[in-house]
């Protein structure tokens, strides 16, 4: 465990900490520094995020086929599992592939929260700073000139929760439209009975924003600022990915 803690500090925490201080040196506003650091992280993770979104969409697309296999082999669990795994193989889907980006983002979120706390409580101690990162000596706790980043902020927490609700709702709506378009290409429509992933997604539509608000309202304002920034980034990214697929589907409909 000590090795993992050391690795976490050296490979994740310290680089992020230095990044935050370097950005603050460039623009002496901790709120803006948090936003810029978040955007840099999201850009670095864009490939993983894209794979995660695409993996979720592919899993949704094959749910009708999975339900048919579950019904076909409902009395034989072994054959059912084998058939589903074969389906994953044929569709080139790794059911666990969507978990890795979430784990990485969780680790980074933990590190970022520690970084935000360290930035807020910075007292001029530069022992964690790299030699090329200037010690600012003092950090102004007012973000954007009017938000005390050392305290919780209900409005920021509410905005973060609202944006997360919008992001989840947008993904659900877009997926439903894409699924409808794809069903038009099929001779036989699948059952309209909601699948497990759809039910879970609908639950997360409300549970996710609720938890975001609770934690955002409890901790310092740096956390909801991070959530707001990363959610806005993901909304733009999701819109771009899904728009590309809709364009491809329209072209497929025209050619059929």
C-alpha positions in Angstrom: 0.0 0.0 0.0 2.9 2.4 0.8 4.2 1.8 -2.7 0.9 2.6 -4.3 0.6 5.7 -2.2 4.0 6.8 -3.3 3.2 6.1 -6.9 -0.1 8.0 -6.6 1.7 11.0 -5.2 4.6 11.0 -7.7 2.7 10.1 -10.8 -0.7 11.9 -10.3 -0.9 14.2 -7.3 2.4 16.1 -7.6 2.1 16.8 -11.4 -1.5 18.0 -10.9 -0.4 20.1 -7.9 2.4 21.7 -9.9 0.1 22.2 -12.9 -2.4 24.1 -10.7 0.3 26.3 -9.2 1.8 27.0 -12.6 -1.5 28.0 -14.0 -2.2 30.2 -11.0 1.2 31.9 -11.7 0.1 32.5 -15.3 -3.4 33.7 -14.3 -3.6 34.6 -10.6 -7.2 33.4 -10.1 -7.6 30.0 -8.5 -11.1 29.5 -10.1 -9.7 30.0 -13.6 -6.7 27.9 -12.8 -9.0 25.0 -11.8 -11.0 25.4 -15.0 -7.8 25.4 -17.1 -6.4 22.4 -15.3 -9.7 20.5 -15.7 -9.8 21.3 -19.5 -6.2 20.1 -19.9 -7.0 16.8 -18.1 -10.2 16.3 -20.2 -8.2 16.9 -23.4 -5.7 14.3 -22.3 -8.5 11.9 -21.4 -10.5 12.5 -24.6 -9.6 9.3 -26.2 -10.6 7.2 -23.1 -13.8 9.2 -22.7 -14.7 8.7 -26.4 -14.1 4.9 -26.0 -16.3 4.9 -22.9 -19.2 6.7 -24.6 -18.9 4.5 -27.7 -18.8 1.4 -25.5 -21.9 2.4 -23.6 -23.7 3.0 -26.9 -22.7 -0.3 -28.4 -23.8 -2.1 -25.2 -27.2 -0.5 -25.6 -27.4 -1.4 -29.3 -27.0 -5.1 -28.6 -29.4 -5.3 -25.7 -32.3 -6.6 -27.8 -30.0 -9.4 -29.1 -28.9 -10.2 -25.6 -32.5 -10.4 -24.4 -33.2 -12.9 -27.2 -30.3 -15.1 -26.2 -31.4 -14.9 -22.5 -34.9 -16.0 -23.5 -33.5 -18.7 -25.8 -31.2 -20.2 -23.2 -33.2 -19.3 -20.1 -32.9 -22.9 -18.8 -29.2 -23.2 -19.5 -27.1 -20.6 -17.8 -23.8 -22.0 -19.2 -25.0 -21.8 -22.9 -26.6 -18.4 -22.2 -23.3 -17.0 -21.0 -21.4 -18.6 -23.8 -23.8 -17.3 -26.4 -23.6 -13.7 -25.0 -19.8 -13.8 -24.9 -19.8 -15.0 -28.5 -22.1 -12.1 -29.3 -19.6 -9.7 -27.7 -16.8 -11.2 -29.7 -18.7 -10.9 -33.0 -19.6 -7.3 -32.3 -16.1 -6.6 -31.0 -17.3 -5.4 -27.7 -15.5 -5.6 -24.4 -18.2 -5.3 -21.7 -15.5 -4.1 -19.2 -14.0 -1.5 -21.5 -16.3 1.2 -20.2 -15.0 0.7 -16.6 -11.4 1.7 -17.2 -12.1 5.4 -18.0 -14.4 5.6 -15.0 -11.7 4.2 -12.7 -9.0 6.6 -14.1 -11.4 9.5 -13.8 -12.2 8.5 -10.2 -8.5 8.4 -9.3 -7.9 11.8 -10.9 -10.9 13.2 -9.1 -9.5 12.1 -5.8 -6.1 13.6 -6.7 -7.7 16.8 -7.9 -9.7 17.3 -4.7 -6.4 16.9 -2.7 -4.8 19.4 -5.1 -7.6 21.9 -4.7 -7.4 21.6 -0.9 -3.6 22.0 -1.1 -4.0 25.0 -3.3 -6.6 26.6 -1.0 -4.4 26.1 2.0 -1.1 27.0 0.3 1.1 29.0 2.6 4.2 29.4 0.6 5.7 26.0 1.4 7.1 24.9 -2.0 8.6 21.6 -1.1 6.3 19.8 -3.6 6.9 22.3 -6.4 9.2 21.4 -9.3 12.3 23.5 -9.7 10.8 25.2 -12.8 7.5 26.1 -11.1 7.6 29.5 -9.4 6.5 29.7 -5.8 3.6 32.2 -5.7 4.1 32.8 -2.0 0.4 33.5 -1.5 -2.8 32.4 -3.2 -5.9 34.5 -3.4 -8.9 32.5 -2.2 -11.4 34.6 -4.3 -12.3 32.8 -7.5 -13.5 35.0 -10.3 -13.1 37.9 -7.9 -16.2 37.1 -5.8 -16.5 33.4 -4.9 -14.7 32.3 -1.7 -13.2 29.0 -2.9 -12.5 27.9 0.7 -16.2 27.5 1.4 -19.0 25.5 -0.1 -21.3 27.1 -2.6 -24.9 25.9 -3.0 -25.3 27.8 -6.3 -22.3 26.1 -7.9 -23.4 22.7 -6.5 -26.9 23.3 -8.0 -25.4 24.3 -11.4 -23.1 21.2 -11.4 -26.1 18.9 -10.6 -28.2 20.6 -13.3 -25.6 20.2 -15.9 -25.1 16.6 -15.1 -28.8 16.0 -15.4 -28.7 17.7 -18.8 -25.8 15.6 -19.9 -27.4 12.3 -18.9 -30.7 13.4 -20.4 -29.1 14.4 -23.7 -27.3 11.1 -24.0 -30.5 9.2 -23.3 -32.5 11.3 -25.8 -29.9 11.0 -28.5 -29.5 7.3 -28.0 -33.3 6.8 -28.3 -33.3 8.7 -31.6 -30.4 6.7 -32.9 -32.0 3.5 -31.8 -35.3 4.5 -33.6 -33.4 5.2 -36.8 -31.6 1.9 -36.6 -34.9 0.0 -36.1 -36.2 1.5 -39.3 -33.5 -0.5 -41.1 -34.6 -3.8 -39.5 -37.4 -5.9 -41.0 -38.6 -6.9 -37.6 -38.7 -4.6 -34.6 -37.4 -5.8 -31.3 -39.5 -5.8 -28.1 -40.2 -2.4 -26.6 -39.7 -3.8 -23.1 -37.0 -1.6 -21.4 -33.7 -3.4 -20.9 -31.6 -3.4 -17.7 -29.1 -0.8 -19.0 -32.0 1.6 -19.9 -33.5 1.2 -16.4 -30.1 1.9 -14.8 -29.6 4.9 -17.0 -33.0 6.3 -16.0 -32.1 5.8 -12.4 -28.8 7.6 -12.8 -30.6 10.5 -14.5 -31.7 11.5 -11.1 -29.4 9.8 -8.7 -26.2 11.2 -10.3 -27.2 14.8 -10.1 -28.6 14.3 -6.6 -25.2 13.0 -5.3 -23.4 15.7 -7.2 -25.4 18.3 -5.4 -24.9 16.7 -2.0 -21.2 16.4 -2.4 -20.9 19.8 -4.2 -22.8 21.5 -1.4 -20.7 19.9 1.3 -17.1 20.4 0.1 -15.3 23.6 -1.0 -16.3 25.4 -4.2 -13.3 24.0 -6.1 -15.1 20.6 -6.5 -18.3 21.9 -8.2 -16.1 24.2 -10.4 -14.3 21.1 -11.6 -17.6 19.2 -12.1 -19.2 22.1 -14.0 -16.2 22.4 -16.3 -15.8 18.6 -17.0 -19.6 18.2 -17.5 -19.7 21.0 -20.1 -16.7 19.5 -21.8 -18.4 16.1 -21.9 -21.6 17.6 -23.2 -19.8 19.0 -26.2 -17.9 15.8 -26.7 -21.1 13.7 -26.5 -22.9 15.9 -28.9 -20.0 15.7 -31.4 -19.8 11.9 -31.2 -23.6 11.3 -31.5 -24.0 13.9 -34.2 -21.4 12.0 -36.3 -23.4 8.7 -35.8 -26.7 10.4 -36.8 -25.1 11.7 -40.0 -23.8 8.2 -40.8 -27.3 6.7 -40.1 -28.9 9.3 -42.4 -26.5 8.4 -45.2 -27.2 4.7 -44.6 -31.0 5.3 -44.7 -30.6 7.2 -48.0 -28.6 4.4 -49.6 -31.0 1.6 -48.5 
